[in-house]
Amino acid sequence: MHFDVGKLNKRISFLTYGERVNEIGQTVKGELVHRTVWASVRKLRGYELSVAERLNPESVYHITTRYFNDIFEDMKIVYNNKKLHITNIVDVDEGHFALEITATDKGE
């Protein structure tokens, strides 16, 4: 399959939950930036959404990025100061060259 990397024109960050040491040496738990990458991001609308999804106030996004083997559905994505919840990840054609991610904005 052809993959146009020129369309990866948005910056997104994947968040994971973990521990870090803060400025005063304490270990704190919280969301950490796992990886920041270039991606193609588009908001689904109109006929792309089913009737049930149109009645739901959540916004649904379709995100395409290069393949990474350390991206999982329990992570979140930050895009334009919005926190998106990953609902589905597909390895395009199982070729390990691109990921297609479906994510929702729950209005956090």
VOKOL-613359 format. One record per residue: x, y, z of N, C-alpha, C in turn; residue number from 1. Coordinates in pm, 1 decimal. Example, Ala and Ser with C-alpha at 12.3 -4.5 7.8 and 13.67 -1.06 7.14 Angstrom:
BEGIN
[[1319.0; -569.0; 780.0]; [1230.0; -450.0; 780.0]; [1320.0; -330.0; 780.0]; 1]
[[1285.0; -225.0; 708.0]; [1367.0; -106.0; 714.0]; [1290.0; 3.0; 787.0]; 2]
REM end
This chain:
BEGIN
[[84.2; -119.0; 0.0]; [0.0; 0.0; 0.0]; [87.7; 123.9; 0.0]; 1]
[[43.2; 227.0; -70.1]; [114.5; 354.2; -75.7]; [85.7; 434.0; 51.1]; 2]
[[188.2; 494.8; 107.7]; [174.2; 572.2; 230.4]; [239.0; 707.8; 207.5]; 3]
[[160.4; 814.9; 203.8]; [209.6; 949.5; 176.5]; [247.4; 1018.1; 307.8]; 4]
[[377.3; 1019.2; 339.9]; [422.4; 1079.6; 465.4]; [406.7; 1230.9; 464.5]; 5]
[[388.1; 1291.2; 347.7]; [366.8; 1435.2; 339.9]; [237.2; 1480.2; 404.9]; 6]
[[143.4; 1388.8; 422.4]; [16.5; 1422.3; 487.4]; [26.2; 1418.0; 639.7]; 7]
[[138.1; 1373.0; 691.8]; [158.2; 1370.3; 836.9]; [204.4; 1509.7; 879.2]; 8]
[[108.6; 1601.7; 893.0]; [142.7; 1741.4; 915.4]; [94.9; 1797.7; 1048.7]; 9]
[[53.6; 1712.8; 1139.6]; [8.7; 1755.2; 1272.4]; [94.6; 1686.3; 1378.6]; 10]
[[121.4; 1757.1; 1488.8]; [197.7; 1698.0; 1598.8]; [100.1; 1645.8; 1703.7]; 11]
[[120.0; 1521.5; 1743.0]; [41.0; 1462.1; 1850.6]; [136.8; 1399.6; 1950.5]; 12]
[[90.5; 1386.1; 2073.9]; [169.3; 1319.4; 2177.5]; [87.5; 1206.1; 2235.7]; 13]
[[151.6; 1092.2; 2254.7]; [89.1; 978.6; 2321.0]; [121.8; 986.9; 2469.0]; 14]
[[19.1; 973.2; 2553.2]; [36.7; 976.8; 2698.0]; [21.2; 837.9; 2755.2]; 15]
[[101.9; 809.2; 2855.0]; [89.1; 684.6; 2928.8]; [88.5; 718.1; 3076.9]; 16]
[[39.8; 628.3; 3158.2]; [35.5; 649.2; 3302.2]; [160.2; 588.0; 3363.7]; 17]
[[228.0; 663.7; 3448.9]; [349.2; 610.9; 3510.6]; [396.7; 697.4; 3625.2]; 18]
[[517.0; 669.3; 3671.0]; [577.1; 743.4; 3781.7]; [693.7; 826.3; 3731.6]; 19]
[[713.1; 941.3; 3797.1]; [829.2; 1024.9; 3768.1]; [871.0; 1093.1; 3897.4]; 20]
[[991.8; 1146.1; 3897.1]; [1042.7; 1218.8; 4013.0]; [1025.9; 1367.6; 3984.5]; 21]
[[959.3; 1439.3; 4077.5]; [936.3; 1582.6; 4056.2]; [1056.6; 1665.5; 4100.6]; 22]
[[1040.3; 1798.4; 4099.4]; [1149.8; 1890.9; 4127.8]; [1208.8; 1875.3; 4267.5]; 23]
[[1128.1; 1831.3; 4362.5]; [1178.7; 1819.5; 4499.8]; [1211.5; 1674.9; 4537.7]; 24]
[[1222.1; 1589.5; 4438.2]; [1267.2; 1452.8; 4461.2]; [1160.2; 1352.9; 4499.9]; 25]
[[1034.1; 1392.2; 4495.3]; [925.9; 1300.4; 4529.3]; [884.1; 1220.9; 4406.2]; 26]
[[845.3; 1097.2; 4429.2]; [791.8; 1015.7; 4320.9]; [642.1; 1041.1; 4311.8]; 27]
[[597.1; 1084.9; 4194.5]; [455.0; 1112.5; 4174.3]; [404.0; 1029.3; 4057.5]; 28]
[[276.9; 989.9; 4066.3]; [213.7; 913.0; 3959.2]; [127.6; 1006.3; 3876.0]; 29]
[[122.6; 979.9; 3747.1]; [40.3; 1062.1; 3659.3]; [66.4; 1030.0; 3514.1]; 30]
[[8.9; 1112.6; 3427.9]; [26.6; 1092.6; 3284.1]; [159.9; 1150.7; 3239.5]; 31]
[[231.5; 1073.1; 3159.9]; [361.8; 1112.2; 3107.3]; [358.1; 1107.1; 2955.9]; 32]
[[432.0; 1196.9; 2891.0]; [442.8; 1192.4; 2745.2]; [530.4; 1073.7; 2708.6]; 33]
[[472.9; 980.3; 2635.8]; [544.1; 859.3; 2594.2]; [621.5; 883.5; 2465.2]; 34]
[[556.3; 952.9; 2370.0]; [618.1; 975.7; 2239.4]; [541.1; 1088.6; 2170.2]; 35]
[[614.1; 1177.9; 2102.5]; [553.1; 1282.9; 2021.2]; [588.7; 1255.2; 1875.9]; 36]
[[486.4; 1253.5; 1788.7]; [506.6; 1211.6; 1649.5]; [428.8; 1303.0; 1554.7]; 37]
[[459.6; 1290.4; 1425.7]; [382.7; 1355.7; 1320.4]; [268.7; 1263.2; 1279.7]; 38]
[[152.1; 1321.9; 1252.6]; [35.2; 1241.4; 1218.3]; [-58.5; 1319.7; 1127.3]; 39]
[[-148.3; 1247.4; 1064.5]; [-260.1; 1305.2; 991.0]; [-381.8; 1290.8; 1081.5]; 40]
[[-452.3; 1401.2; 1106.3]; [-566.2; 1398.7; 1198.0]; [-686.7; 1458.3; 1126.7]; 41]
[[-797.6; 1384.7; 1129.4]; [-921.1; 1441.8; 1075.6]; [-1038.5; 1399.3; 1162.9]; 42]
[[-1128.4; 1494.1; 1179.7]; [-1247.6; 1471.0; 1260.2]; [-1354.0; 1409.3; 1170.9]; 43]
[[-1410.7; 1298.4; 1214.6]; [-1515.7; 1232.4; 1136.9]; [-1646.3; 1308.9; 1152.5]; 44]
[[-1721.2; 1315.8; 1042.3]; [-1847.7; 1387.7; 1046.0]; [-1940.0; 1333.8; 936.5]; 45]
[[-2063.0; 1376.0; 942.2]; [-2159.2; 1341.4; 837.8]; [-2182.1; 1192.4; 824.6]; 46]
[[-2169.9; 1143.8; 701.2]; [-2199.7; 1003.8; 672.7]; [-2095.7; 908.4; 729.4]; 47]
[[-1983.5; 960.7; 775.9]; [-1881.5; 873.0; 833.3]; [-1922.0; 822.1; 971.0]; 48]
[[-2018.5; 886.1; 1031.2]; [-2063.4; 845.4; 1163.7]; [-2199.0; 776.8; 1154.5]; 49]
[[-2218.8; 678.3; 1237.6]; [-2349.5; 611.7; 1240.8]; [-2449.2; 700.2; 1315.3]; 50]
[[-2574.2; 666.2; 1307.4]; [-2677.6; 744.3; 1375.5]; [-2651.7; 747.5; 1525.2]; 51]
[[-2612.2; 636.9; 1582.7]; [-2586.2; 632.1; 1726.8]; [-2472.7; 725.8; 1765.0]; 52]
[[-2368.5; 730.4; 1683.4]; [-2256.0; 817.1; 1715.0]; [-2293.9; 963.9; 1698.3]; 53]
[[-2382.7; 995.4; 1604.7]; [-2424.6; 1134.6; 1586.8]; [-2502.3; 1184.8; 1707.7]; 54]
[[-2571.6; 1095.3; 1777.5]; [-2646.8; 1135.0; 1895.9]; [-2557.7; 1148.0; 2018.3]; 55]
[[-2438.3; 1094.6; 2011.7]; [-2344.0; 1098.7; 2122.3]; [-2263.3; 1228.1; 2113.6]; 56]
[[-2243.6; 1300.1; 2223.8]; [-2172.1; 1427.5; 2217.8]; [-2021.4; 1415.4; 2194.5]; 57]
[[-1967.2; 1295.7; 2192.2]; [-1823.7; 1278.4; 2171.9]; [-1787.0; 1306.4; 2026.6]; 58]
[[-1671.3; 1368.7; 2006.4]; [-1617.1; 1387.7; 1872.2]; [-1524.9; 1271.0; 1842.4]; 59]
[[-1533.0; 1217.8; 1721.0]; [-1452.0; 1102.5; 1681.7]; [-1345.8; 1149.0; 1582.5]; 60]
[[-1221.6; 1106.7; 1605.5]; [-1109.0; 1144.3; 1520.2]; [-1047.0; 1020.5; 1457.1]; 61]
[[-1001.6; 1036.9; 1333.2]; [-927.3; 932.5; 1262.2]; [-784.2; 984.0; 1248.6]; 62]
[[-688.8; 911.4; 1305.2]; [-549.0; 954.2; 1309.7]; [-463.5; 850.0; 1239.1]; 63]
[[-375.8; 895.4; 1150.3]; [-281.7; 806.9; 1082.0]; [-141.0; 852.3; 1115.3]; 64]
[[-55.6; 759.0; 1152.3]; [83.6; 789.1; 1183.8]; [171.2; 672.9; 1140.9]; 65]
[[300.1; 693.2; 1146.5]; [391.8; 583.6; 1117.0]; [372.1; 472.1; 1219.5]; 66]
[[419.6; 353.8; 1187.9]; [405.0; 238.8; 1276.5]; [502.3; 248.7; 1393.5]; 67]
[[451.9; 225.5; 1512.8]; [533.0; 211.8; 1634.0]; [477.9; 91.2; 1708.8]; 68]
[[565.4; 4.3; 1756.6]; [517.5; -116.8; 1824.6]; [487.3; -93.7; 1972.3]; 69]
[[504.8; 29.0; 2020.7]; [481.1; 56.5; 2162.4]; [362.4; 150.4; 2184.9]; 70]
[[265.2; 148.2; 2095.2]; [142.8; 227.8; 2109.1]; [27.7; 131.8; 2138.7]; 71]
[[-47.0; 161.0; 2247.1]; [-152.0; 70.3; 2293.0]; [-282.3; 146.2; 2318.1]; 72]
[[-393.0; 73.4; 2323.8]; [-525.1; 134.0; 2339.3]; [-548.6; 195.7; 2476.4]; 73]
[[-467.4; 163.8; 2576.4]; [-486.2; 225.2; 2707.9]; [-417.5; 361.4; 2718.8]; 74]
[[-352.3; 405.4; 2612.3]; [-287.7; 536.8; 2610.3]; [-388.9; 642.8; 2567.7]; 75]
[[-350.9; 768.7; 2586.6]; [-430.4; 881.6; 2539.8]; [-345.2; 962.1; 2442.8]; 76]
[[-409.9; 1047.5; 2366.5]; [-341.7; 1132.1; 2269.0]; [-372.9; 1277.4; 2301.5]; 77]
[[-271.5; 1362.3; 2297.0]; [-293.1; 1506.1; 2309.4]; [-277.7; 1567.0; 2170.8]; 78]
[[-382.7; 1637.4; 2127.0]; [-383.0; 1704.4; 1997.0]; [-456.8; 1836.9; 2012.5]; 79]
[[-391.0; 1946.7; 1979.6]; [-450.9; 2081.0; 1991.9]; [-510.5; 2104.6; 2130.6]; 80]
[[-437.1; 2070.5; 2233.8]; [-479.2; 2086.4; 2373.4]; [-604.0; 2005.8; 2408.7]; 81]
[[-637.5; 1906.0; 2327.6]; [-748.2; 1815.3; 2357.3]; [-689.9; 1680.1; 2394.8]; 82]
[[-751.3; 1616.6; 2490.8]; [-709.5; 1482.7; 2531.1]; [-804.4; 1382.3; 2467.4]; 83]
[[-750.5; 1300.0; 2377.0]; [-830.0; 1202.1; 2304.0]; [-807.1; 1063.1; 2361.7]; 84]
[[-913.5; 986.2; 2371.9]; [-907.2; 849.3; 2422.8]; [-904.4; 753.2; 2304.1]; 85]
[[-803.3; 669.1; 2298.6]; [-789.4; 574.0; 2188.5]; [-893.6; 463.7; 2203.9]; 86]
[[-968.9; 438.3; 2096.8]; [-1068.1; 331.2; 2099.5]; [-1029.3; 213.6; 2011.1]; 87]
[[-943.8; 238.9; 1910.1]; [-905.1; 131.1; 1819.6]; [-773.1; 165.8; 1751.6]; 88]
[[-686.4; 64.7; 1735.8]; [-559.7; 81.0; 1664.6]; [-549.9; -30.0; 1561.2]; 89]
[[-520.7; 7.4; 1435.6]; [-507.1; -90.8; 1328.2]; [-369.6; -75.0; 1264.8]; 90]
[[-295.8; -185.8; 1254.3]; [-170.5; -191.0; 1179.2]; [-210.9; -210.0; 1033.1]; 91]
[[-197.6; -104.9; 952.4]; [-246.7; -105.7; 814.5]; [-186.1; -222.2; 737.1]; 92]
[[-271.8; -306.4; 683.0]; [-232.4; -425.0; 605.5]; [-132.7; -514.1; 678.7]; 93]
[[-125.1; -501.2; 810.7]; [-28.3; -575.9; 892.8]; [112.7; -564.0; 836.7]; 94]
[[141.9; -446.3; 778.2]; [270.8; -424.9; 712.9]; [372.7; -352.8; 798.3]; 95]
[[337.8; -315.0; 920.0]; [427.4; -244.4; 1012.2]; [483.9; -116.1; 951.6]; 96]
[[401.8; -42.9; 875.2]; [448.4; 84.9; 821.7]; [358.6; 200.9; 864.2]; 97]
[[234.6; 172.1; 901.9]; [143.3; 279.0; 942.9]; [41.7; 226.4; 1043.2]; 98]
[[-4.2; 316.7; 1130.3]; [-111.0; 287.4; 1224.6]; [-229.1; 377.3; 1192.9]; 99]
[[-348.8; 320.2; 1192.3]; [-471.7; 397.7; 1183.0]; [-539.7; 387.8; 1318.5]; 100]
[[-558.7; 501.9; 1380.9]; [-609.7; 507.7; 1517.7]; [-743.7; 580.1; 1517.6]; 101]
[[-840.6; 524.6; 1587.6]; [-967.5; 591.8; 1611.4]; [-966.5; 637.2; 1756.9]; 102]
[[-998.9; 764.8; 1777.9]; [-996.0; 820.2; 1913.4]; [-1115.1; 912.9; 1932.3]; 103]
[[-1157.8; 928.9; 2057.6]; [-1272.0; 1014.7; 2088.1]; [-1230.8; 1125.6; 2183.2]; 104]
[[-1294.8; 1240.4; 2166.3]; [-1276.9; 1354.0; 2256.2]; [-1397.6; 1355.6; 2348.5]; 105]
[[-1374.8; 1326.7; 2475.2]; [-1484.3; 1320.1; 2571.1]; [-1505.8; 1454.0; 2641.4]; 106]
[[-1441.7; 1559.8; 2590.5]; [-1462.4; 1693.4; 2644.8]; [-1392.8; 1720.0; 2776.1]; 107]
[[-1278.6; 1658.2; 2799.5]; [-1204.6; 1680.1; 2925.0]; [-1134.3; 1813.2; 2922.6]; 108]
REM end
